Amino acid sequence: MINIREYIEKTVAISDEDWHLFSSKLQNRVFKKKSLILEVGDTENYISFIEKGIARFVIPKENEDKEITFGFCFKNEYISAYDSFLTRKPSTHQIEALTDMSIWSISYQDLQEVYKKSFAGNVIGRLSSERLYLIKSKREQSLLNETAEQRYLNLFEDRPNLIKEIPLKYIASYIGVTAQALSRIRKRIS
């Protein structure tokens, strides 16, 4: 759990009192590889910090080959179906553990309490929201302005360990191409 405090304190100092309040609300949740962290139709009740593992955001389809992967989260990152968390409405996508995962989660209700009782909690909430927004905005701009090849190259510039950790079919879906098109892109690049 110390990683969370270190991560937060890269941005804002947090007093021992505020840390105690915040950390007392955290619960450790563990997921096996391929298990669902959140299912379609469930309302997201947590914002979590990944201690270990990789997760994938996916819109499932009846034909597994047609699933749409639209995000990944890694160790030392926040994870949440944030739109569902904020609106308190059912999620239109699911979150899947691509590897065994350990995450530290705070519930919606507990986070509201932290916001009320802690200045640092408000700053943490705002900064987390800003980071999630910037990731989403960057992804949208990439889909609108870049070729699939550029998206592939940028993905590995931003996250070089990705190719070792994530099946290529998920990477292809994430950059918006078929597995065959990704294979052609990879041949051209190498």
Summary of the structure (lengths in Angstrom):
residues: 190
radius of gyration: 17.6
end to end distance: 40.5
largest distance: 55.3
contacts: 548
relative contact order: 0.16
helix: 51%
strand: 22%
